[in-house]
Amino acid sequence: MEVMKSARKNDEGEVGSDLSEQIKAATKDNHVRAENTQLMLSYQKGQITLPQYKVLLCSLYEIYKALEEEMDKNSSHPAVAPIYFPQELARLESLERDLEFFFGSAWRKRVIVPAATHRYEQRLRKIGSEKPELLVAHAYTRYLGDLSGGQVLGKITQKSLGLSGREGLSFFSFPGVSSPNRFKQLYRSRMNSIELTQEETAEVLEEAVAAFELNIQVFDDLQKMLSIAAETTDQSEGDGVTTSLFPSSPIMQFTVGLCVALTTIGVGLYSF
């Protein structure tokens, strides 16, 4: 087994070997950038809107669908098995409940995602098939990030959207985790026990950085999509267009706007 290099510095400038600490150090700058995207700043200000939340749920659904299907397929892989906690962490069913609450029983036909979400999904599918050990980076950054901020973001969403109960907020709830802090300690301990070569460790760190970048691209694409959709709706109202192309219902107008936005963003960004 090759000796792993770490990104955690001690007082003498040397570094430790815990994989969780290495990922934390390697993604520090990316974490800050993700928190400063327009969508996340809206959350921090307590100003998340219903359109923002709905399109975010759509993208999270596609991302978690890919992640959890690939985790399931590779659950016995030596790098995945130690951090495989479907009962405690799985988000797919929670997202399905939230989407049904906001979009109705036919929600699957109304899921709209931008190009960046497709890139993220395809990356997860690719590494699940070719290098399952890299799923560690995505599982860590997604699950522990959602577990850490779930309670706070859930309350912000509930207040911002004026939701009286917990319906529509299932994504933020982890009923299988009684103590988030203790569970995160267990998760990090399990992850740090994974045996990786030096080369594999470097690849996981690179993938963790890539995971943050993919998330940032999704946030930016969602905001662009919403902006274009809003402009399309405003223009149709300003022009007095009331044909079937732009129905008079504000919800339908916004949906048409999202479709126009997807086309606009897709042409410019869906190339990889």
N, C-alpha and C positions, 0 to 999 in steps of 0.2 A: 504494500500500500504506500503510495507516494505521500510525502508530508504536505499538508495543505497550507497554503498561504492565507492569512487573514487580513481583514481591513480594519480591525480594532486596535488602535494604538494604546500602549501603556505609557507610563511616565518616561521611559527610556526611549520612546519612539518606536518600540517594537510592536508587533501586532499579535492578537490572540487568534483562536481557531474556531470559535463558535460560528456556525453558518448563519444563524439568525442575526448576530452582531455584524457579520460581514455584509449581509444584505442591507441592513439598516444603514451602515456607513456608505455603501456603494450607491444607495438610492437617495441619500439625504437631499441633494440638490433637486432631484426629480420630484421628490415629495413636496418640496416647497413650491415648485412650479405647478404641480397639480392642484395644490390648495389655492393658488392664485388665478386659476381659470375663472372666467366670468360666471360659470354655472356654480362652482364651489363658493365663490365670493357671495353669490346670492344666498346660498345656504348660511354662510357665516353671518350675514346681515339679517337673517330671518325673513328673507324676501322671496323665497321660492314660490313660483307660480304653478298653477295647475298644468298648463301646457309644458312647462319645464319638467315637472315631476312625471307626467305621463310619457313623454318621449324618453326620459331617463329610464323608467321602468321597462320600456320596450327594448332598449339596448342592453340593460342588465339581464333581461330574460335570455336574449340570444347569446350573451357572453357566458352566463352561468349554464345554459343548456350545453354549450360546447365543453366547458370546463368539467362539469359533473359527468357528462357522458364519457369523456376521456379518462377521468379519474376512475370511474366504474370499470372501464375496460382494462385499466392498468392497476387495479386495486392490489394485485399480488406482486407487483413489481417491487424490488427491494428498496427503491427510493421513494415509492409512493405509499406502500403499506403502512409505514410508521405514522404518516400524517393523514391517513384515510379515516375520516370521522363523518360519515354520511348522516347518521342520526343526529349528531350535534350541530353540524354546520350546513348541510344541504339547503340551498336557497331556491331551487327551482319551483317546488310546490308553493312556497310562499309568494313568489313572483306571479305564479299563475292565478292565485287567489286575488292578488292586488289588481292584476290586469282585468280579471273578470268583473271586479267591483267597479272599475272606472269605464270599461268598454262594453260590458255586457257579455252574455254567453257566447257571442260570435267574436270574441276578442282576438282569436288567432288570425282572423282575416283583416284585422285592423292594426296589427303590429307593423310599425314603420321605423326603420333604422337607417342611419347614414352609412356612407362608404367605410368610414373608420371602424364602425362596429363589425362590418363584414371582414375587414382586415384582421381585427382582433380574433374573431371567431375562427378564421382560416388558420391563423397562427397556432391557436390551441389545437386544432385538428391535426395540423402538420406535426407538431412536436409529440402529440399523443401517439401518433403512428410511428414516428422515427426516433424520437429521443424522450421517452416518458419521464426521465429524471428531471427534465426542465419544467415539468408541471409543478414541481416543488416551488419554483419562484412565483408562479401565478397563483397557486393556492395560498401561499403565505401572504402575498401582497393584497389579495382580494379578501380572503376570509378574516384575517386578523384585522385588516383595516375596517371592514364592515362591523366586526364584533366590537372593536374599540369605540367606533363612533356611532354605533347603532342607536343607543338610547337617546343620545343628544339629538342626532339628526331626525329621529322619529318624532321627538317632541316638537322640533322646529317645523317639520312638515305638517304635523297635526294642527299646530297653531296657525301657520301660514295659510293653510287651505281651509281652515275652519271646520275640520272634521271632529264630530262629537264623540265618536268611539274609536275603536282600533281597526275597523274595517278600512282597507286600502293601505294599511301600514304593516302588513305581515312581514315584509322584507326586513324590517328593523328588529323583529322579534326572534330570539333564539331560545325557545322553550326547553331545548335539550341541554342548555348550558346554565347551570344554577349560579355559578360564579365566573363571570367573564375573566377576571384577573387570574384566578387559579387555572382556568382552562387555557389561557394564553401561555402561562408558565409551562403547563403540560405539553402544549403544542410545540413550543420552542425547544423543550427538552427532547421531544421525539424527533424533531427536525434536526437538531444538533447531533443526534445519534446516527444519522444516515451516513453510511460509508461512501465517500466519493474520492476519486483521484484528484490530483491537483488540477488536471485539465478539466475534469467534470465540474469541479467547484468554480473554476473561472467561467465556465459556460453558464452555470446557474446564476452567477452574479451578473453576467451580461444579460441574461434573460430577465432578471428582476428589473434591471434598468429599462429593458425593452417593454416590460409589462407596464411600468409607469408611463412610458412614452405613448403606448397604445391607449391607455386611459385618458391621457391628456388630449390626444387626437380625437377620441370619442367625445369628450366634453366640448372641445372646440367645434367639432362638426355639428353637435346637437344645437349649440348656440347659434351657429350660422344658419342651420335649418330653421330654427324658430324665428330668427330675424327676417329671413327671406319670406317665410310663411306669413308673418305679420305684415310685411310690406305688400305682399300680393293681395292680402285681404283688404288692407287700407286702400290700395289702388283700385280694386274692384268696386269698393264702396264709393270712392271718390268719383269714379267714372259712371256711377249709376248703373253698373252692369247687374242685371237680375235674371240673366238667362240661365239655362241649366248648367252652364259651365261653372258659374259662380252662384250657387243657390243663395237665397236670402238669409237662411239660417246662419248665424255667426259660427256655429260649430262646423257646419258643412263647408263654409267659406274657409275656415282655418285648415280643415282637412285637405281641401283642394290646394291651399297654400303650401302645406307640408309636402304634397306630391310634387309641386313645382320646385320646391326647395331641394327635394331629393334628386330630382333630375339635374338641377344646377350644380349641386355639390358633387354628385356622382360623376359627372362629366369631367370635373376638374381634379378630383382626388382619388377616384377608384381605379388606380393604376399601380400594379405591383407585380 
